[in-house]
Every structure is written in C-alpha cells, then in structure tokens.
Amino acid sequence: MKNLLLFTIFITLFIEINCQFDIIIKGSNFTKNSITFVFDINSYYFSKWKFSDIDLLFSCTNSSATRTCVGLVNDTMAKKFKGDISNCISSPNGVSDCNSFLWKDYYPNPIIDGEFRPPTKGGLVNLQGFYLVFGINKLTILPSTKVSIGDLESSTIDITNLTVDYKGGCGPRTFIWPNNFNTTFNHQKPNISTVSSSDNKIIANGTNFCNTIDSINIILDSVKIDKSNITLIDHEVFEISYNQPYCKSVSLYIVSGGLESNHVSIDYKPILNGINSVSKKNGGVITISGSRLSPPPSSLSNSTIVVKIGTYDCKNVSYINNQQQLICNIGPNENNGDSINLPVKVTINSISNDNKLLFSFDQPSITNILIPQGEIKLIGNFFGTNETAQIFIDDVQQSNLKINVNEKQTMLSFKPNQISKAKINVVVNGLKSNTAEITSPFYAVQYPVSPSVNGQIINVTLYNTNPSNYNSIPVITLQDKSTINGIDLKNSTDYSKHTYSFSIPKGCGRNVFSISIGNDTNHSEFYYNLPIVNNCSIGINQMIECAGQYQDFIELYKNGKINIIFSNSIIVDNVPNKPIKFTNSLISFPLKPEYGSSEFLLEVCNELSVPLKVDISPTVDSFQTNPIFNATGGSIIITGKNFVKETIEKTHLHCITNNLDYNCTFINFSRVSCYMNINGPNDQTYQVVFNNKKENITIQFYPPFILNSTISKSTGLVTITGNEFYKEIDKISIGNNNCSRITYLNSSCITCFIDQSNLIIDKLLFVNVTINGKNGGKELTIYNNDLILNNNNSLGGENNNNNNNNKNNLQLSNNKKKSFIQKNGWVIAVIVIGVILVVGLLLNIKYRLYSKTSRILLKNRIKKNFKKSKSSKKSRNGNSINQSNDNILHSSIDSMSSPPLPPPQSRLQPAISPINSIDDFDNPSTYNDQSV
C-alpha cells in the first residue's frame, strides 16, 4: 500500500513538472545515428537526456519559426539507452531545467534490424535494433503477451541485440511500445520435412505448423481438407484422416497463419497382397490381389500399367472384381530360367509398389481344407504327385502317410493318425505352400458315402464333440445354404462319438457342406451316386449300345444334367433316323465313321462315371484297284470307316504276292494312303491285304514323258530328257529315223545314235520313245549340241586357221583380246548373265504353256487306251495297233519345243505326283510346273 502511494505521488509530480513546460513539437526523426526533434521557435526544447551511464546531448539550430535539435548516436551510446531517463528542458531564452523525467510520448520510435520471424512454437529468439527498451523492461506483443527481455541492470546485456523468450503463437503479431508506436511481424513459414501415409491417414512432420486448428488450412490434391478430418495439429506435426483407393500421386501443403508451406508429393503406391502360381511348362493367367491396383477411373484410359515378374513381362494386363485384382498372362519358363522367388513389380503411371511380393512357378497353394470321412482333403493347385508331395503338420514332416494327388494336381488327400488342431503345409520340390489350419478335432463320418440322386437318409457319426455341445442339435448346411437338422439315433450315451440321421434332398454331383453342433463345425463334402455302366458293344444297326443301371438318372438326362461322352467329345443327337436313346438299362447312340476305339463315360453334374473302353475296329470298304504309278512307285488309296491316326500309323499294307509290307499314312477317318515302291515299266497285278480284307489290284505305269532333246551333229549322239524312262526301251524314233545304240542313263535321261545325214537340224520333228509297248512322244526342235559347245568356246578362236602363217600376228591379237577381257571382264559377265536370265525366262514361259496343253492331251490319250482291249499285241520294234492314234495325238500338239540346253542332273527329274486314277488328270497338282 505504501509503495502504491509513493508511485502515485511520483506520477503526479512528473505530470505537474512536465505540464509546466509548453513543449510544441513540429516533427521528429529517428535513425540509428541520430534522434531529431523539430520544435516551435517559441517552445521549450530538449537539450539533454540523461541515462544512468550516458548523456545524450542535443545540438539545436534555429530558423525563423522552428528550432531543430539533434542528438547524435553511435553504437556504444545506443547500448546504454536503458533505465530511467531524465530530461533537460530549455526555455526559448536558453534557461535549462533538468529536474524532469522524459515523458513516454517523446520516446524515439524503435528501429528493428532485419526481419523478426520467430517459430510458432516460440523459444529464445534474437531481436536486434535501436531504442528497443526506452523506459520499459518487458516487450508487449498484441494480443496480450508480455515478453521478458532480461536484466537491464546487467552490464553484459546488449539492448541492441536482445535474446527474448518468445512464448509462441500463430499468424501476424504486433509489437507495441509506450509511445504507442507499433510494428507487425509474422512467424516463420511452415515447412513439411517428411510425410507418411497409411490406408486411412497422413502424418506430416516439420516446423511452424501452429497448434490451433482455426489458424491453419491443409490442402491435399488441390482440395481443402475439412477441419473435422484434421485429427492432430501441433507446431511440428499434423495428422489427417484420408483414404485413397487408387494409385496416384497427390500434392500436400499447409497454410499456417496465412503463410503457405512447401508442397510435397505423396505417391499412393500399389499394395500387393497375393499372387497365384502357374505352370512352369505352360505359363498361364496371373491374378494379383491387393489394393490401389488401378489409377482413378477418370485417367484409366490414358494410363500405363506394367507388370514385371522377375525378368518376365506379364502381358495383356486387365482388371477384375471392380479393379481390386489385376490379371495378366505370363509365358512358360523357357531355357530353364529363374523360376523361384521372383519379385513382382506393378507400375502404374510410373508409380511402383514398395512391398515385396514373390512369385514362383509351380508353387503349391491351399485354397480350402475339408475333412470328409475322417480324411483330410486339401483343395488347391500344384500338389505334384503322390511321390513328390510332402505333408508337414505343425512344421513336422509326416513320413508314413499315404498321399493321393489327383491328375490335375488340384486335390490332395491323406488320412492322419488322428484329427486334431494343427497347421498343415504341402512342400513340392522344395516349394512350400501357404498354411491351412484345422481349428478343431471335431469331424464326421457318413454312411452311405454317396447318397442317391433321388435323395436319401444318411447316418452321420460325429467324433470329438465338445462336451458343452452334447445337448445341441446337429445341422448340415449345404452349398446352396439350405439346412438339414439331424435326428438323434440314440445309439449310445457317449456323445463324443454319436450318430445322427439326416434326410439328404435330391441332387447330383459334388456337394460341399458343413456340419455343426453347437460351436463345433466340420467342413466336408459328399458326391451323389453315379450311373453304373456294365458293358458296351456295337449293335447290328451300327449303334453303340451301353448297358447299365440308369433308372435314377433319366430325369437328370432330360433336364440336361447328363452328357454322354465318347471319343473325347460330347455326343450330340444330330444323326437323322438314329436318335440317342436313354432308358433304364440302355444308352445307345450312332456309330459315326470318325469314331475309333475310345472310352465311354457319363458326365453327371460335372462328375464323371467310371470309364468303359469300347473297341471299334476300322472297316475297309474298298481299295483303289487300278492305280497308276511312276517310275519309283506310287500310293494305294484305301477307303473305309473308323480309321484312327494312331492305329493306322502302326499298320501296314501287306502284299501277298511279294510278301512285303508297305507303310500307310492316315488321311482322315475314312481314307488311308499306302505307298508301294514298285518299279515299272510292266503293269502288274498284286494281291494285298489290309485289316484282314484282301483285294487284287492292277498297277499300271505311266508311259514315257519327253521334255527335251538335243543332238551332236558331229557324232549323231541324241540326248533325250524327261520322265518315266526304264531300261526296257523298245524303240526311239526321231521324225522318220530310228535310233540305234540306245542307252538308259536314269529314269529321266536316255541317249541313242542316229544317222544325222538325213536329219534336218533346228526344225520341228516328232520324237517318240516306246517302252514296254507304251509310247511317249513330243514335237521338238532338235538343236545342234555341237553348235552350242562351239559358241561357248568361240572367244579367241577365229584366227585358229592362220596359226602357221602369221604366228606373230596371232600372238599380238591374243594379247589384245586378253587385255580387252581384263579391262572389260565385268561388262562381259553382266552381258552373259543377262542373256542366261532372258533365255531362262523364255524357256519357263514356254514350258508352262506346253505343260497345260500336254496334260490335257495326255489325259485324252490314256482314256482312249483304257477303252482298248488289254490283249493288244505289241511288236518288239514298237509298232502297235495304237500307233495311228499316237500319230494323231502327236500331230495335234502345237509347236512348243524348248532350246536344247541339257539341264543339270538335279533338274532332270521334275516333281510329278503319282496319278492314282484317270480323274487325277483334272487335279492341277498332278504335274507341278516344271522348268528344265
């Protein structure tokens, strides 16, 4: 109370003293170097300010109306402007009074050096400047904050460089001094240093976020986050609730106190949870499950999605299950590449998954576990074989189990010593499956195992029932969610092993069900019974008839629940006048020509009956009895029914006549081709047998076929090329001249000699070859082979007749020619090659025109020969009763001879398909276009 009274007295005196002086200030200016006041010329003015450690003297200059007083300031002086301030005031006539204190309104305005930006969380902050603590010992910051500035009496404090304990805040703040001067500052800009995201929230760490929700805004993906979704805000961390279901990159920043932070990007990456395995041999469809497996729907059409499994590209990527799963196709593992523990990488628009998911080919997987009849049955994939599959129960390999794996490797079953709670894995070739868990020792055994498709009461014995469930009613829940209550048979008082009856409804196929009593549940399965097939045979009406017990299945067949399968296909009722019959004891369907021995079985609601083998022997209808062979043999066509490729390729045509077997080729189910390498030229009759059917066949051989002919005029040697030549040559005639010294070179080339003196060279002449009474002829221009050879050797030879008379000139000429050839050899080569190509092209065009005409004429001639009696006598010199017809044939052929260039041996045997009948001449493939 005493202190308050003294303070009041002091203030009163201070006011009275200052009010005694009429101080009229016209202006002021405050800098780091000076404090300046401009007074009215008639006003009192400041002459000196006195601080505890220093005085500030004012130097005044007058004008007619004002007095300007300047106090010079330096750094040393500025550091001592603290504590109480006494004021020396001078009157207009120069009289001074130093007994008053400086009124706060006259304090100089503070000057702050630099930018004052404290962190939002506060702390010790540096504040630099001049005149900061005139008449005060604490800084005032609006709204209503006092900031301590330390001990002003200390000799070590630097009032131009203060360290203040700032309490923190958000947004703009205002310093205010006693003279009512104020200046506004803001805090440091917010900065996001790290960010993390999970399925439903984002956490950002950094600085200067502020700690009041009203002072901030958070913008994510260009959208302001609702304040209700901001679950945490503090100066160095904030957290928001956010869920992003798609793979994309989003931008995040915060605005705190009107200041915007840096922008950070958050990649919402694909999360991979699971992947199926596929066959190493075949590859297959890969299904990847997880989250964020697709971009937003708006960008889906413009997105790039790449799936990489190890070094393999998984192609044809698409989505299923509302874009919750990716599917793609991976090819087989070729060249024994890596196939185990391959990393899976999904990249969507350059954003890839972080989590590690591994893939292995042929990796076993368990999708379900059943316990039917006290046996454990695993459903899944890639269980290997009975020999390669290993069972681990609670990580211990079971060595004495009988393991059964189905053919598709999708089901594995075994009977353990006892049913108990356990974790089960399958290991195949070192690859371990996922874990299947048996959660209870409770299981059931039913009788009969397969109820009737018409419905049946079955008895089910429950084992290891929990005692707390003894009084409960057991319930079977079928796969269609229907339920069946059990009836206690009261066969014993031991409810840990007790039997109940259940009425199973009509149905078919496999039915997965669960049986529960209280909180004990067992997952199991049963199969409705299947038809029993006793035997199958071929009926006299060409129907396959299978006897059996079908009386319970007629309704299912009528309802389309049963398929008849034979020859690996479903039998369709599409043969006129031979409908499928399905009766109580017999199923019959038509025997089609394409059927071979196969298995008969019934598919009832996707379950197959026990297959029964039906033997069907091929039936031979006819042989091709008059085939025509070429020089090296030909094929016999056999027609019939029920030929099977696998059987035919192991079957032979046996020739009884020569006791030889000939291989056969499957054409289709009704045609077989058997090649007989029998040489001509004599037509022959053979007895053959195929599939126990005997037949006599007469093989005819083609007549000679002439392509080209040349003659050496110097020697009379004639060379004839063509096909169907044999050693047994009867006669060769050229025009009206007969050849002598006939020589057989091979089936496509023969030679002879002729008296060339009567032969007209380079003219059309009819060349005829007679072999075994069969004639083959053609009008040809007979070229001089010597001329061709001479032309080839004519270069440099034109002066040969003058060798003895002018040897020097000959040598000079030869040297000139040699020089010419050396200089122009490439020109000569181009010319020679060009000539050869042009000649070859002309020959090819000419021969194509000839081939078509000759085939037509040859066909007509053979047809005429077929009409004549086979008893026609043929003389050794080749004259026959058909000669006149041959002449007519020959004279009708157009002049289509070819230049006499004997072709290489490889081109003397044009490919000629065997002609098996007269009609084959209409087939354009019988004689392929040939070039000589």
Residue, then its C-alpha position, 0 to 999 in steps of 0.5 A: m500500500k505504501n509503495l502504491l502511494l509513493f508511485t502515485i505521488f511520483i506520477t503526479l509530480f512528473i505530470e505537474i513538472n512536465c505540464q509546466f513546460d509548453i513543449i510544441i513539437k513540429g516533427s521528429n526523426f529517428t535513425k540509428n545515428s541520430i534522434t531529431f526533434v523539430f520544435d516551435i521557435n517559441s517552445y521549450y526544447f530538449s537539450k539533454w537526456k540523461f541515462s544512468d551511464i550516458d548523456l545524450l546531448f542535443s545540438c539545436t539550430n534555429s530558423s525563423a519559426t522552428r528550432t531543430c535539435v539533434g542528438l547524435v548516436n553511435d553504437t556504444m551510446a545506443k547500448k546504454f539507452k536503458g533505465d530511467i531517463s531524465n530530461c533537460i528542458s530549455s526555455p526559448n531564452g536558453v534557461s535549462d531545467c533538468n529536474s524532469f523525467l522524459w515523458k513516454d510520448y517523446y520516446p524515439n520510435p524503435i528501429i528493428d534490424g532485419e526481419f523478426r520471424p520467430p517459430t510458432k512454437g516460440g523459444l529464445v529468439n534474437l531481436q536486434g535494433f535501436y531504442l528497443v527498451f526506452g523506459i520499459n523492461k518487458l516487450t508487449i506483443l498484441p494480443s496480450t503477451k508480455v515478453s521478458i527481455g532480461d536484466l537491464e541492470s546487467s552490464t553484459i546485456d546488449i539492448t541492441n541485440l536482445t535474446v527474448d523468450y518468445k512464448g509462441g503463437c500463430g499468424p501476424r503479431t504486433f509489437i507495441w511500445p509506450n509511445n504507442f508506436n507499433t510494428t507487425f511481424n509474422h512467424q516463420k513459414p511452415n515447412i513439411s520435412t517428411v510425410s507418411s501415409s497409411d490406408n486411412k491417414i497422413i502424418a506430416n512432420g516439420t516446423n511452424f505448423c501452429n497448434t490451433i486448428d482455426s489458424i491453419n488450412i491443409i490442402l491435399d490434391s488441390v482440395k481443402i481438407d475439412k477441419s473435422n478430418i484434421t485429427l492432430i495439429d501441433h507446431e511440428v506435426f499434423e495428422i489427417s484422416y484420408n483414404q485413397p483407393y487408387c494409385k496416384s500421386v497427390s500434392l500436400y501443403i499447409v497454410s499456417g497463419g496465412l503463410e503457405s508451406n512447401h508442397v510435397s508429393i505423396d505417391y499412393k503406391p500399389i499394395l500387393n497382397g497375393i499372387n497365384s502360381v502357374s505352370k512352369k511348362n505352360g505359363g498361364v493367367i496371373t491374378i494379383s490381389g491387393s489394393r490401389l491396383s488401378p489409377p482413378p477411373s477418370s485417367l484409366s484410359n490414358s494410363t500405363i500399367v506394367v507388370k514385371i515378374g522377375t525378368y518376365d513381362c506379364k502381358n495383356v494386363s486387365y482388371i477384375n472384381n471392380q479393379q481390386q485384382l489385376i490379371c495378366n498372362i505370363g509365358p512358360n519358363e523357357n531355357n530353364g530360367d529363374s523360376i523361384n522367388l521372383p519379385v513382382k513389380v506393378t507400375i502404374n503411371s510410373i508409380s511402383n509398389d514398395n512391398k515385396l511380393l514373390f512369385s514362383f512357378d509351380q508353387p503349391s497353394i491351399t485354397n480350402i481344407l475339408i475333412p470328409q470321412g475322417e480324411i483330410k482333403l486339401i483343395g488347391n493347385f500344384f500338389g505334384t504327385n503322390e511321390t513328390a508331395q510332402i505333408f508337414i503338420d505343425d512344421v513336422q514332416q509326416s513320413n508314413l502317410k499315404i498321399n493321393v494327388n489327383e491328375k490335375q494336381t488340384m486335390l490332395s488327400f491323406k488320412p492322419n493318425q488322428i484329427s486334431k488342431a494343427k497347421i498343415n503345409v504341402v512342400v513340392n520340390g522344395l516349394k512350400s505352400n501357404t498354411a491351412e489350419i484345422t481349428s478343431p478335432f471335431y469331424a464326421v463320418q457318413y454312411p452311405v458315402s454317396p447318397s442317391v440322386n433321388g435323395q436319401i437318409i444318411n447316418v452321420t457319426l460325429y467324433n470329438t464333440n465338445p462336451s458343452n455341445y452334447n445337448s445341441i442339435p446337429v445341422i448340415t448346411l449345404q452349398d446352396k445354404s439350405t439346412i438339414n437338422g439331424i435326428d438323434l439315433k440314440n445309439s449310445t450315451d457317449y456323445s463324443k462319438h454319436t450318430y445322427s440321421f439326416s434326410i439328404p434332398k435330391g441332387c447330383g454331383r459334388n456337394v460341399f457342406s458343413i456340419s455343426i453342433g453347437n460351436d463345433t463345425n466340420h467342413s466336408e463334402f459328399y458326391y451323389n451316386l453315379p450311373i453304373v455302366n456294365n458293358c458296351s458293344i456295337g449293335i447290328n444297326q451300327m449303334i453303340e449300345c451301353a448297358g447299365q443301371y440308369q433308372d435314377f438318372i433319366e430325369l437328370y438326362k432330360n433336364g440336361k444334367i447328363n452328357i454322354i461322352f465318347s471319343n473325347s467329345i460330347i455326343v450330340d443327337n444330330v444323326p437323322n433316323k438314329p436318335i440317342k436313346f436313354t432308358n433304364s438299362l440302355i444308352s445307345f447312340p450312332l456309330k459315326p465313321e470318325y469314331g475309333s476305339s475310345e472310352f465311354l463315360l457319363e458326365v453327371c453334374n460335372e462328375l464323371s462315371v467310371p470309364l468303359k473302353v469300347d473297341i471299334s475296329p476300322t472297316v475297309d470298304s474298298f481299295q483303289t484297284n487300278p492305280i497308276f504309278n511312276a517310275t519309283g512307285g506310287s500310293i494305294i488309296i484305301t477307303g473305309k470307316n473308323f480309321v484312327k491316326e494312331t492305329i493306322e500309323k502302326t499298320h501296314l499294307h501287306c502284299i501277298t504276292n511279294n510278301l512285303d509290307y508297305n507303310c500307310t499314312f492316315i488321311n482322315f477317318s475314312r481314307v488311308s494312303c499306302y505307298m508301294n515302291i514298285n518299279g515299272p515299266n510292266d503293269q502288274t497285278y498284286q494281291v494285298v491285304f489290309n485289316n484282314k480284307k484282301e483285294n487284287i489290284t492292277i498297277q499300271f505305269y505311266p508311259p514315257f514323258i519327253l521334255n527335251s532333246t538335243i543332238s551332236k551333229s558331229t557324232g549323231l549322239v541324241t540326248i533325250t530328257g524327261n520322265e518315266f524312262y526304264k531300261e526296257i526301251d523298245k524303240i526311239s524314233i526321231g521324225n522318220n529315223n530310228c535310233s540305234r545304240i540306245t542307252y538308259l542313263n536314269s529314269s529321266c535321261i536316255t541317249c541313242f545314235i542316229d544317222q544325222s545325214n538325213l536329219i534336218i537340224d533346228k526344225l520341228l520333228f516328232v520324237n517318240v520313245t516306246i517302252n514296254g509297248k507304251n509310247g511317249g512322244k513330243e514335237l521338238t526342235i532338235y538343236n545342234n549340241d555341237l553348235i552350242l559347245n562351239n559358241n561357248n568356246s568361240l572367244g579367241g578362236e577365229n584366227n585358229n586357221n592362220n596359226n602357221n602363217n602369221k604366228n606373230n600376228l596371232q600372238l599380238s591379237n591374243n594379247k589384245k583380246k586378253s587385255f580387252i577381257q581384263k579391262n572389260g571382264w565385268v561388262i562381259a559377265v553382266i552381258v552373259i548373265g543377262v542373256i542366261l536370265v532372258v533365255g531362262l525366262l523364255l524357256n519357263i514361259k514356254y514350258r508352262l504353256y506346253s505343260k497345260t496343253s500336254r496334260i490335257l492331251l495326255k489325259n485324252r490319250i490314256k482314256k482312249n487306251f483304257k477303252k482298248s482291249k488289254s490283249s493288244k499285241k505289241s511288236r518288239n520294234g514298237n509298232s502297235i495297233n495304237q500307233s495311228n492314234d499316237n500319230i494323231l495325238h502327236s500331230s495335234i500338239d502345237s509347236m512348243s519345243s524348248p532350246p536344247l540346253p541339257p539341264p543339270q542332273s538335279r533338274l532332270q527329274p521334275a516333281i510329278s505326283p503319282i496319278n492314282s486314277i484317270d480323274d487325277f488328270d483334272n487335279p492341277s497338282t498332278y504335274n507341278d510346273q516344271s522348268v528344265 
